[in-house]
Amino acid sequence: MLLYVEQLRTRHLGPLSLRLNAAEIVILQGPSGAGKTLLLRALADLAPNTGQVRLNGETRHEVPPVQWRQSVALLPSESHWWFGSVGEHFSSAKTTYLAALGFEDAALTWPITRLSSGERQRLALLRLLVNRPRVLLLDEPTANLDTDNTLKVESLIKRYLAEEHAAALWVSHDDTQIQRVASRIIRLENGSLR
Amino acid sequence: MNEAISMSAFDLGLAAALVMLLALLTQGLGLGIGKSMVIAALRALIQLSLVGLALKFVFTRSDPLWVAAIALVMVLIAGREVIARQERRFAGPWGYGLGTLSLFASSFVVTLVTLLVIIDAKPWYEPRYAIPLLGMILGNTMTGIALALDNLTQLACQQRGVIEARLMLGQDGRTALSQLRRQSLHSAMIPIINAMAAAGVVSLPGMMTGQILAGQAPLEAVKYQILVLFLITLATGCGTLIAIWLGEKRLFDERQRLRLDHLASSPSD
């Protein structure tokens, strides 16, 4: 088992428990305002929370937060950029997957201001993958994308999980997408999972 | 030293009458600032008269305990002023404590070093040096710290998305705040940097003007003015750095999470 979560509580959620296995995509569903984003934030340790969380048997509070977030990485629904060019946001120039999402290498030199919302979203995913996370927490990662790019992102994520023995917890509202990618589905309602 | 021309109550009254006239004029034009102008003028009159009396009292005694007591009151009031100027202050005792501590640490150290080493007053706590120096240093450091903290907390709220995006890429809190830190420090230091750059060319600094009007030789007044500008820069810089450092610590918790809930809710909420 890759990610083990037991009795997780935040101010508005829980207690909840869940498991993620390697190479698995678990779809997280739930009505708007159910706390899906909050759950992802708690797992990435961005929102205050209590409970037992283990990655590959290693307890979270024994892992420095900086390392934890590189391993259990959150891709928020809206991406943020703070330097002038794309490449400055990448911790390493070794971005293997640029071509897989339809970018040429020169994309790293692009100024942020010329990016479309779809390009921002795809590049934010690539930026995250540079850290080689073991768990991907994806908050509607294809919300701004057309069908073609949606399929590219899906197949990249599947490929990444297989190659890295990683797992994903994926918030999606798109039924056809869920059919294409889901290993299983969990629902968050009234602060608890089922 | 030339004897300064002493001012009579009539002289001051004339200036006051002109301010009143201006207040009436703006009121008559419906500009709505006359009332606050009159109140502020009255406050200045009363506060400065009281300070004059207090200084006269302390100067004649030259007792270190009295100097310390006045200095303490000054720093506590300045700390109050720092927190009052912030849109998003830290909640609880941190709000007052953080600004006051930074003020205290920088202003007192800089004033002490000046009295002991640079001016070498005898005795070192000689109130006619200690209190005006501390007052000028405190006043400017207070503005710097208030600007820095106000910027830091407001920017942290506005740029929460950016800060958290940086945390999510595996940066620690300090790195994630690097741009905010620079902006906060700049906003605090720009006024004193401008004051130094413009000193003597665009404006004659108030302290120097006051000394010259009171009969001091211009070159002596200039030397003191340069000293004061440097001390203010030093104290503002140190105080601001301490305040930003403490503020950053408080913005994150032990798991390097951005904790905007450590700020009091904004008055407009």
Interface residues (C-beta under 8 A of the other chain):
Chain A: A44 D45 L46 A47 P48 P65 V66 Q67 R69 Q70 A73 L74 P76 E78 S79 H80 W81 W82 H89 S91 R127 L128 N131
Chain B: Q159 G161 V162 E164 A165 R166 L167 M168 L169 G170 Q171 D172 Q179 D253 R255 Q256 R257 L258 R259
